[in-house]
């Protein structure tokens, strides 16, 4: 017995020692925030102060040292995030995560982000002849020196990842993934094409397609051309695509691609939208420009943006950085500041090709060879997979993305399958994105910032600008294709003639933009820009909801403080929901049970606010789900409906369909009788109430609270599996906000009755140029990517409850709030 007790005590002691050793090792891998490091690559010493939220403030004596230090501290906080992002874009996740990621890898290999990155690195870094290149390489050296000399992140050990140094190609992988994030065409074009062919133009006329002359548009204003063209002058001529004997298979290929993109969206953060507005000195209480911006990105842990402040002779700058990208994608100095939203321009076209033999397609009556490159996916715990990627003059062929692995890959030999090609601006030229944001970082005034904005080519962005001199501006940036007027880019196009391809690009001067408009503000909520020279840019613009609320706030003579602007960013009211309810309520008098009438009365009394205690949004979104099913599912099917509700065109169009009592969508095609709008709405409300009674276990509607069904969880890649979710994830927590309100904490409307947030503000920031050294911001979780750091989630409650913290840029202020100083020498 004594022996057994000794054995048990010994075993317990070993366990305690092992746990203590593990804990000690984990602590040793945390980012170093005090002391000193001997780093021989530096020209001079660099001081890094960390403020109370763990944000680094880098004080250097020259530019290369500043960016070297930025790379080092960025890597020590976010190396695993950097690794995941570059592997995702390059199609290398299966190497560390196994066979489940093969399909995702093959998709990214096929669309060629790694090939584009390689070409960009060769084009820009063959010579190191400009300061921006030297700064970028200094950042890269800092990242690599941390890889070589710093601690290994725990995730690398858990997954068995071998650390690899970074190269300039990785910069462009980040840029490529951001561009892919903006590509709504993957979901939208094939579905619209299929709907048109299956259902006809009478169904699609209720949809707002790639532009809409009736919606709220971002005003265009140029001082040298004050009489900007009006929307009524817009040329909207065009035709639907010609028929093709192989169109069915082409649609099936692209719809499967759309399903895969939805799966990627569920697992990895994609950029989804954003708000940005800038008010002129005449509209602010401080008498200076105020800039506000919140970028809408898929939630993940760590959050997308890494904040850092760099200071060296000639520059004092605070920025938000993407993992592995050397320059701030948005930021400000005492002189200028800018924010970003997605432009939503259409920069992808799909083409049906005509196969000739095994490796050729017919274009303008002639057979042309396809280019072929070979790809190999290494798979953890499995055999490597070899496959081919084929490219035509219309772009890369997508068919093989979805075919079974190693099936011969001779898709063009199958007579019933059309090759489908993707043309993308990303593939057409070397991008100037790095140099562009470097120029923006160093800009001192509007003119210098415009030079940087004009160089932004892919992806398309709305740049919201303000400066200390009192200027405000909005530039819709990106290289915008010139298409044949007969081409309808929202559909799959004819790939048998080169006339279908874009014929060059509009000059930047023809991009939508506004400089110092008389209104005293500029804004973007991913809504449609107005026309330039009578032309509306095709795009996947979002519904008016947020744009209408922002303009309602700003389109008056009121003067704003920075604090009031910060509160405006937290608005959770949906005017469109109230309008939709008014349309629904008018149809339902005297047709309801007591519970249904009570639910309808709650909806009618709702002001549109998505607060935690509110009942009406719980009813509203359940009703919306059943309306979606009742209106669309019989015509397009359940699987295509899942794709449709992801698209921007759906949200632009739903209110129009709801208001149109004569829309063909109301009648169910699979029943002999003709259903009416009233019948579909009544059935949807009846089912919604029944579902909610079952879900909550009571018809006491005071228990149906938004905070019980609308939650936010920031999921770490390792936290997708138990028990690691409890270690690496942040949340779930109840959160205010909703779909297409200003505080756009969004979700997918499904039948589950639960609405976990899928994307929302990836930061909120407000800059008043009366006090640019103490702007305000907040991140969804925290600055650190290390799960044992106190800065891993120290902003989560602040974010959920609408609080802000300072972005400090004054050295004395930073030192007064410093929690650690790291000396690099």
C-alpha positions, 0 to 999 in steps of 0.5 A: 500500500505504501509503495502504491501511495509513493508511486501515485505521489511520484506520478503526481509530482511528475505531472506537476513538474511537467505542467510547471515546465510547460507553463514556464516554456509558454511564458518564455515564448511571450513577446519581449516588451522590456530589456534589450536585444543585440540585433546586428542589422541595425545601423543605430539603436532603436527604442520601443515603448509599449503603451498600456494596451501593448501597442509598440511606439518605435523611436529610431534615428533613421528610416531603415531602422524604424522599419526593421524594428517594426518587422521585429515587433510585428513578428514577435506578436503575429508570426503565426498570423503571418504564416497562416496568411501567406500559406493560405494565399499560396495554397500551402495550408495542407502542408500543416493542416492535412487533407481537409485543406487540399481543396482550398489549396488547389483553389488558391493555386489555380487562381494564381496568387503565388504566381502573381506574387512571384512576378511582382517580386521580380518586377519590383525587387530586381533592383533596390533603387528606391527608398520604399524598397529599402524600407520594405526590405528592412521590415523583412529583415526584422521579421526574419531576424525574429524567426532566426533569433526569437522564440518559437510561437506555441502554434508552430510547435503544436502543428509542427510548422518549420519556420521559414524566412520571408521574401518580397513575394510574401508582400504580394501574397498579402496584397493578392489575398486582400484583392481576392477578399474583395472579389464578389464576382465569384459568388454573384456572376454565375448565380445571376447567369444561371437565374437568367437562363433558367427563369428569364429576364422577368425575374431578374428585372426586380434585381439591382445588378451591377449598378442602379440609377435609382439608389443613393450614390456617393457624390462626385465633386471636382473643383475644376469640373463642378458640373459633374455628369448626372446619373440620368446621362448614364449609358446603360445599354447592353445585352444579355450573353449569347446562348452556348451549347455548354452553358449548363456545365459552365454554370455548375462549375462556377456555382461550385466555385462559389460554394467553395468561396463561401467555405473559405469565408467561413474559415478565414477572415475576408474583407466585407465592406466598411464605413468611412467619412471625413468632415471639413473644418466648417462642420466640426466643433474643433474647427479642424478636419475629423476623420472616422473609419471602421473597416469591415472584415471577417472576425478571427483571432488575432484580429486583422489589424496590428497597430504601431507608431513609428517615429524617426527624423522626418516622420511621426506616423501611426498606422494599422498593418496587415500581417506580413505587409511592411507599410500601413494600409491606413493611418495618420500623421500630424499632417494627413490621415486616411481611411479605407473602404471597399470600392466594390468595383467589378474587376473579374469577368468569367468566360465560356470557352469553346474547347478544341481537342485536348489542350486548345480553345477556339477564339475568333475562329482559330485554335489557340493553345492553352498554357499549362503549369504544374503544381504540387500540393504537399499534404501532412499525413498523406501523399503529395498531389500533382495537378495542372493549371491551364491558362487561356487568353481569357485567363485561368481555367477554373474547371479543374479546381473542383474535379477529383484529384488525379482523375486525368485532368483532361477536361477539354476532352469531355464534349459536355463540359465547357472550359470556364476562364477567369479574367482578373485585373490582378493578373494583368500588370505588376501592382504598385500597392507597396509604393502607393501606401509608402507614399501615403505614409510620407505625404504632407498634404493633399497633393502628395497623398493624391499621388499615392492614391492614384497609384493604388491599382488592385484591389479597388479602394475608397480612400477617405482623406483629411489633412491638418490644412483643412482639406478633405477628399474621397478617391475611388482608387483602382485600375478600372477596365474599359469594357465593350458597351455590349458586354454585361460583366455581371453574367458569364461572357462569350469566350469565343471572341477577343472583343469580349475582353476589356480594352484597356483602363480608365485613367485615374482622372475618370475614377469617381472622386470628390475634393473639398465638396460644398457639403463639407463631408465625404463618405463611403459605405460601399455604396455606388459612386455617382457617374463620371463623364456619364458613366457609372462603374459596374460593381457589387455595391452594397445596399443603401442602409448605412449610406442613408444613415450616414448622410442623414447624420451629416447632411445638415448644418450641425457641427460635430465633435470627435466624441459625437463622431465616435458615438455615431460609429456605434449606431445600431438602428436599421431604417431599412428594417423599419421600412420592410416591416411597414410593407409587411404589416400593411398586408396582414390585418385580421389574418393572424393568431394572438401570438402572431399579432403580438409579434407583428405589433412588436415589429411595428413598434420597433425603431430599428435598434439592435440592442441586447434587450430588444425582441423585435430583431429576433422576430425580424430575422427569423421572419426574413429567413422564412421570407427568403425561403418562401420567395426564392427557394422554389425557383432557385433551390436551397443550395443556390439560395445559400449563395444568393444570401451572401451576395451584395446584389441580394441585399440591394434587391430584397426591398424592391422585391418586397415592395413589388406586389406583382413580382413573379417571385411571389408565385411558387413555380411548383404549385398549380395555384398562383400564390400572392404576396400576402400568402407568402408573408403570412406563411412566413410570419406564422412559421417564424413565430412557431419556430421562436416559441420552440427555440425559446421554449416559451411564448413570453416574448420578453424572453426573446432577446437579441443578446441571446442569439446575436453573439461574437466569437473570435476564432483562432485557427487552432481554436476550431477544435476542442479543447483548444477553443477554450484556450485560443478563442475569445468569446462567445459574448453577446453583442449589439449591432446587426446587418447593415447598420452603421455598427455593422456587426453582421451575420448570415440569416439562416433558419437556426435562429442564432446569429453569430457575428461573421464580420464587422468593424475590424477597428474603429478609429476617429482622428480630430486634427485639432489633436492628432497626437491623441486620436482614438481607436479600438480593436475587436480583441487585442494587439497581441497574437500570443494567447498568454499575453494580457493584450490578447483580449484586453480590448474585447469588452471595450469593443463590444460596449462601444468604448475607445482608447487613445492612439498616442503619438507624443513621446511624453504621453507615451512614456507616461503610459508605458508598461515597458521599454525594449532597447534594440541595438 
